[in-house]
């Protein structure tokens, strides 16, 4: 019975299954949102995350947790792809990660979107030429362009302005 439960839980978040992309995106958004909402103003103002390893977790615990989470997700993306020896299976995994990233964009979870895009942009992943050759990269390139730091994240800021126009008052 213990094995059955383990397989069921694992099956809900298996990136090899396209049907799980929505669940994965929802979970990423939930955890990121929870971590972000836990950040206190004094953590930002103290710049504590720039301190030494132990001290930064004391001064800016929640910022460090969010940063650690970002790194875990980006490495999970890369590790999951690289762990698959079959080119066809890697293609499916990459397509599904792109789908998860698109869903995160729809859900306005830009931190999660950046986590996935950063994982897919890993140099080891980009060198998988046979894998990328058969993947339509239009959506990936669009998401990559959106999250590029070019011109101080101009495309990202424009999207935020458009999506949150009702909530943001223009400064004059």
C-alpha positions in Angstrom: 0.0 0.0 0.0 2.9 2.4 0.8 4.3 1.9 -2.7 0.9 2.5 -4.3 0.6 5.9 -2.6 4.1 6.9 -3.6 3.5 6.1 -7.3 0.2 7.9 -7.3 1.8 11.1 -5.8 4.7 10.9 -8.1 2.4 10.3 -11.1 0.6 13.6 -10.5 3.8 15.5 -11.0 5.6 13.4 -13.7 6.8 16.0 -16.3 6.8 13.2 -18.9 3.0 13.4 -18.9 1.6 16.4 -20.7 -1.6 16.2 -18.6 0.4 17.0 -15.5 1.7 20.4 -16.7 -1.2 22.3 -15.2 -0.7 20.6 -11.8 3.1 21.3 -11.8 2.5 25.0 -12.7 -0.1 25.4 -10.0 2.2 23.9 -7.4 5.1 26.1 -8.5 2.9 29.2 -8.3 1.5 28.2 -4.9 5.0 27.7 -3.3 6.5 30.8 -5.0 3.6 32.9 -3.9 3.7 31.6 -0.3 7.5 32.3 -0.1 7.1 35.7 -1.6 4.3 36.7 0.7 6.4 35.7 3.7 9.1 38.3 2.9 9.1 41.1 5.5 10.0 44.7 4.6 13.0 44.7 7.0 14.5 41.8 5.1 14.6 43.9 1.9 15.7 47.1 3.7 18.5 45.5 5.6 20.0 43.9 2.4 20.6 40.9 4.6 20.7 38.4 1.8 24.1 40.0 0.7 25.7 39.0 4.0 27.8 35.9 4.7 26.1 32.5 4.4 24.9 32.0 7.9 24.1 35.7 8.6 22.0 36.1 5.5 19.6 33.4 6.6 19.2 35.2 9.9 18.7 38.7 8.4 16.7 37.8 5.3 15.4 34.3 5.8 12.5 34.5 3.5 14.4 36.1 0.6 17.0 33.4 1.0 14.3 30.7 0.9 12.8 32.2 -2.3 16.3 32.3 -3.9 17.1 28.7 -2.8 13.7 27.7 -4.3 14.5 29.4 -7.6 17.8 27.5 -7.8 16.2 24.2 -6.9 13.6 24.5 -9.7 16.1 25.6 -12.3 18.4 22.7 -11.5 15.4 20.3 -11.3 14.5 21.3 -14.9 18.1 20.7 -16.1 18.6 17.5 -14.1 15.3 16.0 -15.3 16.2 16.6 -18.9 19.8 15.4 -18.6 18.7 12.3 -16.7 16.8 11.0 -19.6 19.0 9.0 -22.1 16.4 8.8 -24.9 16.3 11.7 -27.3 12.5 11.3 -27.9 11.8 11.3 -24.2 14.0 14.4 -23.7 12.0 16.1 -26.4 8.7 15.4 -24.6 10.2 16.6 -21.3 11.4 19.9 -22.8 8.1 20.4 -24.6 6.3 19.9 -21.3 8.6 22.3 -19.4 7.8 24.9 -22.1 4.1 24.2 -21.6 4.5 24.6 -17.8 6.3 27.9 -18.4 3.5 29.1 -20.7 0.9 28.2 -18.0 3.0 30.1 -15.4 2.9 33.1 -17.7 -0.9 32.8 -18.0 -1.1 32.5 -14.2 1.1 35.7 -13.9 3.7 33.7 -11.9 6.8 35.3 -13.5 9.2 34.0 -10.9 8.2 30.5 -11.7 8.4 31.3 -15.4 11.9 32.6 -15.0 12.8 29.5 -13.0 11.8 27.2 -15.8 13.3 29.4 -18.6 16.6 29.6 -16.6 16.6 25.8 -16.3 16.0 25.4 -20.1 18.7 27.9 -20.8 21.3 25.9 -19.0 24.3 25.4 -21.3 24.2 21.6 -20.9 20.6 21.7 -22.1 21.3 24.1 -25.0 24.0 21.7 -26.2 21.5 18.9 -26.8 21.3 19.7 -30.5 19.5 16.5 -31.6 16.9 17.0 -29.0 16.2 20.7 -29.8 16.2 20.0 -33.6 12.8 18.4 -33.5 11.1 20.9 -31.1 9.2 23.9 -32.3 10.9 26.7 -30.3 8.6 29.6 -31.1 6.9 29.6 -27.7 10.3 29.0 -25.9 11.9 31.9 -27.8 8.9 34.2 -27.0 9.2 33.3 -23.3 13.0 33.7 -23.4 12.7 37.1 -25.0 10.1 38.2 -22.4 12.4 37.4 -19.5 15.6 38.7 -21.0 17.3 41.5 -19.1 17.7 43.5 -22.3 16.9 47.2 -21.8 16.2 46.7 -18.1 13.6 43.9 -18.8 11.7 46.1 -21.2 9.4 43.4 -22.6 8.7 42.0 -19.1 7.9 45.4 -17.7 5.6 46.1 -20.7 3.7 42.9 -20.1 3.4 43.7 -16.4 2.1 47.1 -17.2 -0.5 45.7 -19.6 -1.7 42.8 -17.3 -1.9 44.9 -14.2 -3.0 48.2 -15.7 -6.2 48.2 -13.6 -4.2 47.9 -10.4 -1.3 50.3 -11.1 -1.7 54.0 -11.1 0.6 55.9 -13.4 3.0 58.4 -11.9 3.2 61.8 -13.5 
